[in-house]
Amino acid sequence: MMSFGIPDREVSDAAGGVVLVYEDISTVTSRSGKKEKDFVTDEPVYESSETVSQVRRFAEFFLNMDDSCYNIRTNLDSWQFDTPEQRPWK
């Protein structure tokens, strides 16, 4: 936990402690397309779509009133978690 440094934010754990939140949020754009034939004109018709979403990578350390860590929640893989200096995580 010490290697993560200053958290991005702190929130209450609703039990008198805090949750130290480290997170990176990125926007991901996915594009797809397909080609079909128009049945009337027999000409090719191109359709495309775009999806924009946000990806949140995080590590959360739950500290009780004595500043003891009692839980960790994350969606990072082990390499990302073990190398916090490589932020932003990808």
N, C-alpha and C positions, 0 to 999 in steps of 0.2 A: 504494500500500500504506500509506503514511503517513496518509492521510485516514481509513482504517478504524479507527485507534486501537488500543486494547488488545484483543487477541483474546479470544474466549470460552474458548478452550483451546488448548494446544500439545500436539502429539504428535510422536513421533520419525518421521523419514523412513526409518529403517532403514539410513541411509548416513552417520550422524554428524551430520546436520542436523536441522532441525525443520520442522514444518508448522504455520503459524499458521492456526487455524480460526475463522472468523466464521460463525455460523449462527443462524437463527431457525427454531424448530420450532413448528408450529401444528396444532391438531386441526380437522379438517373433517368435518362431518356432512352426509351426503346422504340425503334422504328421497325415496321414490317410492311411488306407489300406483296401483292400477288397479281398475276396476270391471268385474265380470263378472256373468252371470246364473247362478243355481243352476238346473241343468237339471231338478231334481226339483220344486222349489217355485216356480220362475220368479221368485224374488225376487232383487234385486240383492245381490251379495256384494262386499265391499270388501277388498282385500288391500293391505297396505302393508309396506314394508321400510325399514330404516335401515342405512346403512353409515357407519362411523366409521373415518377414516384419519388418519395424520399426514403433514404436508407439511414437508419440510426444504429450506429455501433456504440456500445456503452459498456462501462464497468461501474457498478454501484457497490459501495462499501457501507455496511450498516454498523453504526457505532452506538453502543448503549450510553447511559449517563456517565459511566466511568471511562469513556473513550476506548472501550475494548470492542474490537471488531467481532460481531457475532454472526454475520452473514455476508456473502458476496454474491451478487447477481450480475451476469454478463452474457453477451451474445458473441464475444470475441473468441476466435480460435486460440489455441494454446500459444502459438507464436506471437500473435498480437498482444495477448495478455502479458506474456513474459518480456516483451520489448515495448513498454509504454513510450519510450523516447522516440519511437517511429511514427508518432501521431502526425498527421491524421491517419487513422487506420484505413486501409484499403482492402 
